[in-house]
Amino acid sequence: MRDPLAEPSDLIRSVSRALRVLEAVGRAPRGLTVKQIARRCELTVATTYHLVRTLAYEGYVIRREDGTYIVGLEVADRYRELVTAFRGPPVVGECLRRAALDTGYSHYLGRFVGGQVAVTAVAEGPRSPYLEDLVPGFDEGAHATALGKALLATLTTEQRQRYLREYGMRAFTSATLTSPEAFEVDVAAGDRRGMQLELGQFRQGVACAAVLIAPDKDMERRTVLACALPASEMMTSARVVRAKLLTVARAIAEGLATDQ
């Protein structure tokens, strides 16, 4: 949600409206007509028509035979570029893929992007439950994922509490921690353990563990490594999971250092 108080004085309205149109089309996989887009974006039909024509010319929306518009392939190209930029040097992607292959567990990288916890790279493992939400760019539920906890643990208590107030503590499952006090206790336990952990807090029956790869004074350069697995396996394999995560984390840290 946009903060109206943060609106720049030199905001280019036509660009802002075009992005709103693109967002509206993206949320409607079955497509929208120009009139439907105008209504959802609170724009005139004439303005919407010009914006849609421009977006279609640039390839960001596609007009179908029935007159509705869907997202264009240029959006997919921009997403691939985002994934590549987030992942970092090729050695990092190779480390993730090798870890997923060796353990069978899906592995994730995360860091702060624009001050917000985000997943930045993923390598799927066949033994992990599929988590369709956890893709590069996912920036919700930091309080409910081990990846988010590992990053928030690098903040001061005041910074962490401010983050939780700003982004909320939505209950993803009945096990999700929804109070700042409970979250502080959980993060402190993770620090003592040397690995942040969650059991069924983001998705029922799924567990996630995470360790810090690269501490840094610059918040945006801090990176964490996480893996997801069935909760039943985490209960019996936590020490093994931690040891393997730390091994992979060291390899990724070396790869990130080489790239700098």
Secondary structure by P-SEA (a helix, b strand, c coil): ccccccccccccaaaaaaaaaaaaaaaccccccaaaaaaaacccaaaaaaaaaaaaaaccccccccccccccaaaaaaaaaaaaaaaccaaaaaaaaaaaaaccbbbbbbbbcccbbbbcbbbbbccccccccccccccccccccaaaaaaaaaccaaaaaaaaaacccccccccccccaaaaaaaaaaaaaacbbbbcccccccbbbbbbbcccccccccbbbbbcccccccccccaaaaaaaaaaaaaaaaaaaaaac
